[in-house]
Amino acid sequence: MDAETSESKVIDSFEMRIAGIESADLEQLHALSVSVGWPLRSEDLQLLREVGRGYVALDEIGRLTGSAMWFPHGDDFATIGMVITSPRLQTNGAGRWLMDHVLSDCRGRDLRLNATRASRRLYHSLGFQPVRTIYQCQGIARRPIDLITQTEQPEVRRLEGGDLAAVVELDAGAFGVSRAALIGKLFVQSIGYGLVRDGRLCAFALCRPFGRGHVVGPVVAETDADAVAVIRQHVCAHENQFLRLDTPVESGTFATFLSQSGLTVFDTVLAMSRRGKGGAAVVPGQNLYGLASHALG
């Protein structure tokens, strides 16, 4: 749908109209996210608008009451996020109305999203199938316990501009599709650490301001030990500060390290996917240890 056009719909006696999310007032969008308990900053929302597309629902006097976004990665894949409806409209079809517009825009693409418990029934009705659980780990970071000996310490260094191409390549292998534009934008907003072995970048972790503090992600590594090596730098740097990491890893060395570092499981979401044109589905690999965010995957 052309973002310049407007469509209206009566939802539970409320006359709602739809508009492109780029036209939405950022303060209202922030207030909407806060109303459902999502601790996003205005800067986080602006980043999402820069890398994504989507819609907002407005009531008769212009108040923002819902949103839904999609984030393209190439021509055949996208993630979906920022699907929010105000509490008074959550059971009245506003979410599906917004999702119908997003799905129309995404026709033919493979899709992936992270569903809260409240939204899973909606996404299932739209043809999304469960993939895996994502664990939202967060808390006040504390200096981690060394889980490997000094002689086993790998070479971990601060990432620089020349590392971007290798980071994009590693991310594509772990995520299942190239996110070059997104990773490039996150790279300049983040501090990153990489693990180098035999002259090759084998793991990385980016960390940027987000929500109540900082978020570590994406994180890509070949093993738990490598993942621990690159994120421990960020944990140490944010000791006694709020830190978050969203991961599909439930147990093992990596999960233990997070817990011991103060990042305990706060909540879970369900990663879900929907096929587009057919052929091999785009699925995340085993090397993805940390998401960029729930919306971006």
N, C-alpha and C positions, 0 to 999 in steps of 0.2 A: 504494500500500500504506500502511495506517495505520502511522505510525512507532511506535505503542505495541505493535503486534504483532511477533512474531518468527518468522522462517523459518530453518530450518537446511538445510545441504547438505554432503555429504561431498565434499571436493575433495582428490584424491590422498592419501587416508587421513586427512586432517585434517577434523574435524567443525567446520564453520563455521556461524555464525548471523549474521543481518543485523539491523541496527537503524538508527533515524533518526540522521543525523549530528549533530543538535542534542544528542543524549545522549552523544556521544563525548567522551572525555577530551582536552582540548586539547593537553596535553603529548604524548600518544600520537599524535595526529594530526600534530603537528609532527615527531615522530620518524619517522613513516611517510614524510612528504615528504622529509626529510633522507636517508632510506635510498635514495631513487631519485635523489638529487642535485638536488632542487629547493630553492633557497635561500630559502624562505619563513619569515617570522617568525611567531610565535604571533599577533601583532596582525593580520597579513595574513590568516591563517586565520580569525580571529574575524570580520573584515569579510566574508569569503566566507560564513560561516555566517549572518550577519545579513541578507545580501541574497539568499541562495539556499536551496535545499533539497537533500536527498540522503540517502545511505545510507553506512554503514560495515559492513565484515565483521569479525567477531571470532572468535577461535579458542576452544578449549574452556576456557581459563583467562582469557578476557577480553582477550587481547592484540589490538590493532587491526592488521589485516592488509590492509585494502583500503578504498577510498572511491570515491564517484562523486557528482557534484553537478550540479544544473541551476539556471539563473538566469532566472526568467520576466521578460519585458518585454511587458506587455499580455497579452491572452488567446490570441494566436495565434503567439507567437514565444518562443524561449528559446535561451540558449547553454548548452553543456555543458562542464564542466571538473572539475579535481581528481579525474580518473580515475586512481587509483593502486592497484597491488597490490604487496605485499612481494615482493622478489626471488625468494624460494623458491616463490611461487605464480604468477608472471607467465605461465607457459605452461600453467597447469592449469585455465583456465576461470573463474577468480574474477572477472576483469575483465568478461567477458561476462555473468556472473550479476548483477553490480552494474548493468551497463548495461541489462540487461533490465528491471530495476525502474525505472530512470530513464526509459527509453523508454515504459514503461507509464504513468507519471505524465504524460509529455509528449505522449500520444497526441493527434493533431490539430494539433500545433504545428509550424511550420517551425523547424528546428534548425540551429545552427551551432556548430562547435567547431574547436579548433586541435590537430592531431594531431602527436605526435612520430613519428619514424621507426618506433619499436618498436610503436606502436599503430595505424598506418595500415591494416594488414591487418584488424584487428578492426573498425574503423569502416567500412571498405569492405564487409565482410560484413554489416553492419547497414544498408546502403543509403545511406551517406554518399558524396557525390561531391566531388572536388577543386574548389576555387574559385580559390585563389591561394596563393603562398608568402608567409610572414611572416618577416621578418628580425629576429632578436634582436640588437640593437646595444647594446654596453655597454663600459665601461672607465672609466679615470680621466679625468675631464673636464679639458680644457685650454682656455684662453681661445681662442675661435674667431677665425678670420681674417675680416675684413669682406669680404663678397662683393658689397656694393652701396655706392654712393657716399653721402656724407653728404646730398646733395641729394635722394636717393631714399629716405631713411629714412622709413618710415611711422610713424604715431602708435601706439605700443605703451604700454599702461599696466597697472597692477596691477588685477586684477578685484576687484570688491566685491559685496556681497550683492545689490544691485540688478541685477547682470548675469546672475544665475542663469537667468532665463527665456530670455534670448537665447542663453546657452550650451546650454541644453537643446534649443532649437530648432535650432541649428547642428548639434549632435550627432545629433539625429534625422535630419536631412537627409543626413548623411554615413554614419551607421551603417545606415540603412534602416528604423528603427523607433524610436519614442520610448523612452528609458531614463530618464525623469524621476526616478524614485525613486533609481536608482543614481547618476545624475549629482548629484543633491542631496546624497547622502551623501558622494561623493567631493569635492564642492565644499568642504565644511566641513573636510575633512581635508587639503586641498591649498592650495598657493599657485598662483595662476593669473595668466597674462598674456593680454591680448586686444589685437587689432589693430582700431583704429577707423578707418573711412573714411566720410566724409560723414555722420558722426553714427551710423553703423551698425556693430555688431560684426561683423567679417568673418572673424576667425580667433581661436582661443584654444588655449592649452596649459596643462594642469594638471600639477602635480608634487607628489608625496607620498612620505613614507618608505616603503620597500618592499625586501624582500630584503636584499641586502648594502649598500644605501645608499638611493638615491632612484630612482623611476621617473617619467619624463615621459609622461603620457598620461591621458586621451585628448588627441589633437591633431587639430584640424580647421582646414583652411585652403583657400582657393580656388586658390592657386598655391604652387609651391615657395618663392618669395621670401617670401610671407606666412607660410608654415610656419616658415621659417628665422627670421623676425623675432620670432615668439613663443617659439620654443624657445631662442633664443640667450640670453634673459634667464636661463633656468634653468641653462644651461651655465655662464654667467659666475658665477652664484650658487653653483655647486657645483664650482668650479675645484679641482683636486687631490683630488676626492672621487669615489667610485664612483657612476656614473650609468648608467641603462638606458633604452632606448626601443625598443619593438617596432613595426615598421612594415612595410607591404606595398610600400614604395617601394624599388626595387632600384638605380636609377641616377638621374642628373641632379643638379641643384643641391642638392636636399635631401640626397640620399645622400652627396654629396661633403662637404657641411657636417658631417654626422655624423662621417664618417671623420676629417676634419681637426680635429674637436673631441674626438677620443679615443674616440668611440663606434663601434668597428669591429664587423663581423658576427661574433658568437660562435657562433651556431647558427641553424637555421631550423626552422620547423614548417609544416605544410600546413593551411591553412584549408579545412574541408570543410563541406558542408551537406546537409540532408535535407528534402525537402518534406513538409508536413503535410496540410492539407485540400485542397490544390490551389489553382489560381489563380496569381497572380503571386508568385514566390518573393521573399523578403526578401533583398536583396543589398546589400553595402556599396557606397558611392559612391566616386568618385575623390577626394573631399575628406578622407577619413579618412587622416591621415598618421601617427597613433600610436594604439595600442590602450591601453585601460585596463589590461588584463592578458591573459594567454593564456586564462584561464578566463572572463573577463567580455567579451572581444572589444573 
